[in-house]
Amino acid sequence: MLSEHGMNLTYMQAWRAKEKALQFLRGHPTDSYSKLPSYLYILEKTYPGYVVKLKKTDDNYFLYVFVAICTSISGWKYCRPVVVVDGTFLKSAYREIILTTSTIDAAGTILPFAYVVVDSENDASWKLFFEQFKHAYGERPNMCVVSDRKESILKETSIVYPVMPHYSCMWHIWTNIRAKFKKGHLKLSELYFVTARSYTLDEFNEMMSKIEEIDPRVKAYLYDIGYPRWSQVHPTVNRTWTMTSNIAESLNVVTKYARELPIVELLEYMRALLECWTKEKLLKAKGTFTYLGFKFNKELDDNRILSHKLRVRASTDYIHTVLDSVRHYIVCLENKRCSCGQFQLDKFHCTHALVALRYRDESFEQYCSPYHTRENLLRTYEILVNPLPDESKWNAPQHISEEVVNPPTREKRQSGRPQKERYKTNDEINSKKYKVSCGNCVGEGHNKRSCKNAPKKK
């Protein structure tokens, strides 16, 4: 501003000017709430399969708005019944919270299910979220939910879905371990993640013994949480490939800047994002000519390469012994099981199963889950999300357009520049730090000049 217009502004003056310009373009946040009933009406008329729900207090103050996408409702039966939920703060004037739920499709990418904007995150908001989700999506056999360990999520899922198991993100548990216990983090990190991803009870117990040697308190802490909540080998319902809530965190990153928008503009951003993703994924699926989706086909190719190093011996028509250097594994193709545990837990061919199939000269197609296939991927996105008419073309009935929706009663955001990102944990900060390494001894933590292992000059 100083070089181009000769005006000397402080940082806050420039920031307030930017906020005024954005308000001029987007409108006042309060006005967006008054447009909410008309927007939801047009959504229902344009997309008959959408499930939308607006709730207000008796004096017309906003409580929540729920939106479930028609594409995801029809496509969910072609994806694994694993639901990942998370919540994050909005950066608009009224500091609402957006709760999202999603899963992984047959290509290994994110399929959002529903999103809801609530006035605050508490037991009541999570309960209504799961109630509306159940109304839109119902309940499937072997269904489970994965999230961080928020008490509200644990409590309300047990009420709305009494028989559905709830599993915890293994990364969030690790951050809690780091915060609670200050001993042997480097060794514990490696052991913990190997333990969580163990495919057999023997491997799990071996790793837990090593954890106990380093710090018995960590083992007791993990036991108190419950092994089924974070271990891959213990759950009664299989949550393969979804050990963390990373897909929910990724969705939060995608919507990072949209979370500054007024409520109607935020909902429209989410709809447009799903419109774009649905089209892109369907085109990619049509351009895929392998039996499996992209991610799982790559995994299959990697396992095939490794399987060429193995030897196999047939015991019966369907039972084979696979020799892997000094160890051997028993594969039962009829029951789709392997003593390594991976075949039955991942519902996907391990290297031992592939070498047995190659020995029998048999195709792999019938031995993997249909949730990994191209056919399921095409069916997931067979219903496209069409564009929404421009606001000037909205033709809502008078009683809808005149419906009163006031902003939440919660205190408005304080004046000044708002927080853009959540506070990061020490793990996240330290993981991105540049690690200094030495050019003499290749050790970490020092450089070439301060190296004590350098050869002495004669």
MOJOSUL-V89731 format. One record per helix or strand. SS is the DSSP state (@ for helix, = for strand). FROM is the first residue (numbers start at 0). TO is the last residue. If there is no record, write none. Layout:
{{SS	FROM	TO} {SS	FROM	TO}}
This chain:
{{@	1	4} {@	10	25} {@	28	33} {@	35	45} {=	50	55} {=	60	67} {@	69	77} {=	81	88} {=	96	103} {=	109	117} {@	122	136} {=	143	146} {@	150	159} {=	164	167} {@	169	179} {@	184	195} {@	200	213} {@	215	224} {@	226	229} {@	245	253} {@	257	259} {@	262	285} {=	291	291} {@	293	306} {=	310	313} {=	318	323} {=	326	331} {=	336	337} {@	341	345} {@	350	359} {@	364	366} {@	369	371} {=	372	372} {@	373	379} {@	390	392} {@	397	400} {=	405	405} {@	425	430} {=	436	436} {=	443	443}}
